[in-house]
Structures are given as C-alpha cells and as structure tokens.
Amino acid sequence: MEVSSVSFAGRLAQTKKGNTYEKTNTGKRIGTVVGLLGGGIAARTDIVQFCSAVTASRFLKGGKAVAATYGILGAIVAAATLAGRALGTIPDAIINSKRKAQADKIAADNTKS
C-alpha cells in the first residue's frame, strides 16, 4: 500500500537526522473543510436549531435568547471544524512518518555505497 504519493504542494522539512522530505498537510486541510461543511449542515437542521433555541431560552429571555441561539449554532460549527481538522492530522502524521523513514533509509543506503 502506497500512501506516500499524496501531496498537494507540500513543503520541505527535515528529519531529526537532517534528511529532507516533503511534508504534507493535505489531510488537515481536507478535514478542516469537511468539518466546516458538516458543522454548517448540522447547524441548519431543524432538530439542532430547536435544541439550541430551547437551551438558550431556558437561561435567557427575549433578544438575548435569540443571540445565544446563534452563538450555540456558531459553537457547533466551530467544534465540527476543529474536530475535522484534528481527524485530518491523523493521515498526515502517518504519511509524514513514512516519508521520514524513507528519507532516512535512502540517506543511509547512499552512505553505504
């Protein structure tokens, strides 16, 4: 299974041994966008809006409850965006780890020759 070929304009980084490899952030970027879209879709559903309004109205009255409802919906979108970003870092870490190991292996093989 080849996962190290994924790259959308990654930047160069160095391993602890000083060898250069191409670091990827693609998963983090994709996770951020998916989380943002997912949070936005979730915030537009009737059940989430209703629960946010009920929660806000329990603690506040009038215009403050409406503002708090929008605040709750915004927090939902923000939380989903951060969760997507966090989940996107997992494949990035795996790919970067393999790339580091490969860069160190290639450098070690070149010094043996």
N, C-alpha and C positions, 0 to 999 in steps of 0.2 A: 504494500500500500504506500503510495507516494503522496505525501502531504506537503512536502517542502516546495512544491512548484507554485503554490498560491502566493501571488504578490501583485499588488496594485500600487506601484510606486512606493515601495518600502524604502527605508533609509538604511544606510550602512551603520553597523555597530561592531563592537569588538568583544571577543570572548575574554575571559579572565586571563587567558594565555596570550592575548594580544592579536589573535587572528580575526580577520574581517569576515562578516557575514551580513546578509540582507535581512534586516529585522522587519517583521510585518505587524501592522496594526489593523488589518482588514477586518478581522472578526469583531474587534472593538467598535469599529465604525458601523459595520452592518448591525451589530447588536444594539447600538445606540438608536439607529434609525428605526429598527423593528420595534424596540421598546417604546419609542416616541409615538409611532403609529398605533401600536397596540394600546397604549395608555389613552391616546386620543379617541380611539374607537370605543374602548371600555367606558370612558367618561361620557360618551354620548348615548349610552344605553339607558333605557328608562329606569331599570332597577337601580343602577348606580346613582343616577340623579335623584331618584326618590329617597334612597337611603341617606345620601348626603344632605338632602333638604330636611329629612326627619331629624337627623343628628344635629344639624345646625339649629333647627327650631327648638330643640329641647333645651339648649343653653342660651339662646339669644332670641330676641323678638324683633319683628319689623324688618327694616332695611339691613340691619346688621346680620340677620339670619340669611338673607339673600347673598350678601357679601361673603359670609362664612361658607355658604354652599359652594360658591365659585372657588373659594380658597381650598376647600376639601377636594373638589374636582381637579384643581391645579396640582395639588399634592399627589393625587393618584397618578396623573400623567408624569410628574417628576419621578415618582417612585418606580414606575414602569420603565421609564427611560434609563434610570440608574441600574435597575435590575438587568435590563437588556445589555447595557454596557458591561456590567460585571460578568454576565454569561458569555459575552463575546470575547472576553480576555482569555477564557479557557482554551479555545483552539489556537489563539495566538501564542500562548505560553507553550503549548505542545509543539507547534511548528517551529518557534524560535529555539526551543530546546534541541530539536533535531538538527536544525541548521547550525547551532553552536557546536554540537558534537561532530557534525560532518566537517565543519571548517577546521576544527582541531585535528580530526583524523587526517584530512588532506595535508595539513601542515606537517603532521608527524610523519606521514608517508614520504613527503618531499624531503625531509631532513635525513631520512634513512637512505635515500638513493644516492 
